[in-house]
């Protein structure tokens, strides 16, 4: 994988975090350990989607960057974000950024 992919992914992670903060979705308190014992997609059985984005998705992206690992071959986080944040105007920027991120992952 080209070094540029990691730099680009880092920029995406920062943009996603900024959009979450701008929408008032960033959580300063850590999740309880039991929240990580999820069994459903996007951890829907133990946490809110915004928490999954922050504590699972962004952490995973940043781990892949740090470890110089492989990104998944495709992403559809934006589709779930649109469903979850329907009617929440403050999340429109986040949905746009996630959509752009998905497009970047999916065309790599």
N, C-alpha and C positions, 0 to 999 in steps of 0.2 A: 504494500500500500504506500502510496506517495506521502511524503511528509506533509505536503500541503493539505491532504485530507484531514489530518489531525488538527491542523491550525484552523481549517474551515469548520470542522465539527466543534471546536472550542468556541469559535465565534457564534455558532448556532446555539450552543448551550447558554452562552451569555445573553443572547437575544431572547431566548425562551425565558430565562430567569428574569430579565428586565420586564418582559411583557407580563409575567406573573405578578411581579411586584407592582407594576403599574395598575393592574386589575385588582390589587388588594388581596391576592391569593397566596402570597408568600407567608409561610408559617415559621416563626422563630423557635418555637418549642419542638423538640424532637417527638417522634411518635413513640407510643409505648411498644415494647418488644412484641406483644401479641398482635399488633397490627401487621407485622411482617409474616405472620402465619396464614397468609391468604391462599385460597384455592381457586379463585375465579380470575378470569382475565381482568387486567387493569386493577387487580386487588379490590374489586368492587364489594367483596364480602367483608373487608376489614378497614377500608379507608375511602375517602372521597377521591374523585379523579384528580383534583388539583394536588392532593397529597401524593398520589401515585406519581404524577408528573415530577414533583419536587424530590421526593425521597427514593423513588425507584428509577424512573426514566432518566432524570438528569444525573443522578449518581452513577447509573450504568454508563451513560455517554462519557462522563468524566473518567470513569474507570478504564473504559476502552482506550481513551486518549492517553492516560497515564501509563497503561500497560502496552501501548502500541498494538492493541488487539484488533480484531476484525469487527466491523460494523455489520449489523444484520443486512441481508440482501434487499429487504424492503421494509417500509414503515407505513403505518396507517393511523398514527396517533391523532392526526387532525380530524379524521372522520369521527372518532370517539369524542374529541373535544367539541366538535360542532353539536353532536347529540347532547352532551353533558351541559354545555353552556348556552343552549338555545334560549334566547330571550334575555341573556345577561350581557347587555351592551358593553360593559367594561371589558369583557373577554374577547371582543372582536379582534383586537390586535394580536392577542395570543393565538387565536384560531388561525389568523393569517400567517403568523410566523411558523406555527406548526405545519401548516399546509406547505409552505416554502421548504421547510426542513424535509418533509416527506418527499417532495419532488426531488430534492437534492440526493437523498438516500436512494430513491428508486431509479435514478438515472445514472448512478455511479457504476 
